[in-house]
Amino acid sequence: MIDNNNKFSDTKQEIMQATYDAIQQHGYAGLTIQSIADNFGKSKAVLHYHYDTKEDLLAAFLNYLLSEFRETIQIDEDSSPEQQLLDLVDVLLYGPDDSSSEEIFQMQTALLEIQSQSPHKQLYRDQFTQIYRWLGNLFVEIINNGIAENVFRDVNTHLTAQHLLLIIVGGILNRHTTNSEMNPDQIREIVTTQFLPCLKK
């Protein structure tokens, strides 16, 4: 379940929730305007009034998820930079506290399916670019704070942030697209035993 966001009208919030539910049920391959309308409880005509195509609707949905995700990120300014970094990693791997592991797995699968269309759909590419850029900047800010507090080495913060993001995204991609036994706990262990020791002084 995604939370309401005051930046969206009530109708569009309902459409976003219906899209979320439809993706959970059908994945990207089985997702249609009709399946979204079924969860919305109104006709396809209402959806087409707001969004011309499924591509437009999903681009709006990705933007909505980014807005919702930003709301879930609560960086404790009193905690250490290392803990701040791990807290952000945990949200990416495990989702918000009230999310089940199955729900997160299904949503990650659906997002990967949408992202796989990005080479052919500029709207999707733009949204994922915005998402990854925002996440990268969050990591940059945390790493810069760690350098300033003399707990992290003086590194290229942008490259280091991208390295960490690639570990997480690559691990999630590996989990969903191969028969490996990769799971969130293992990805987190890579961060704590391989990445962090190289970053810390």
Secondary structure as UniProt FT lines:
FT   TURN            6..7
FT   HELIX           10..26
FT   TURN            27..30
FT   HELIX           33..40
FT   HELIX           44..50
FT   HELIX           54..72
FT   TURN            77..78
FT   HELIX           81..94
FT   TURN            97..98
FT   HELIX           101..115
FT   TURN            116..120
FT   HELIX           122..148
FT   TURN            149..150
FT   HELIX           157..177
FT   HELIX           184..190
FT   HELIX           191..195
FT   HELIX           196..199
//
